[in-house]
Amino acid sequence: MQKWLYLIARSTIADYWRARYRLPKSSLDAMLEAGWEGPAEVEVIATSSGAEERVERLLQTLPEKYREVLKCRFLLKLSVKATALKMGVTEANVKVLQFRALKRAADLEQVVTEQEHRAL
């Protein structure tokens, strides 16, 4: 009797949560009929050439390994594993190189920014 009551309680609770979190399903046709006009066009945000130049200068001042890991990870959007394969190092080494490269770039950015402010 106790086992039977437990199974009923479990089923009742599962049904409750299933119904509560069930998302209404709607087809694309129904959404279009309701007035949806499709995905919004993505606006291209123009980046300032000054920022691009600063990034390029920073990358050029970094050692080759740091520059390569940052390009792979952020410009090419490769995973840690893919970056490790491309560079011929371990995944742990990629993580260390990325951390050190970002730290060095941040330090260099601060120096460059201070120099620019002094020049103005």
Secondary structure, DSSP 8 states (H G I E B T S, - for coil): -HHHHHHHHHHHHHHHHHHHT------HHHHHHTT---S---------HHHHHHHHHHHHHS-HHHHHHHIIIIIS---HHHHHHHHTS-HHHHHHHHHHHHHHHHHHHHHHHHHHHHH-
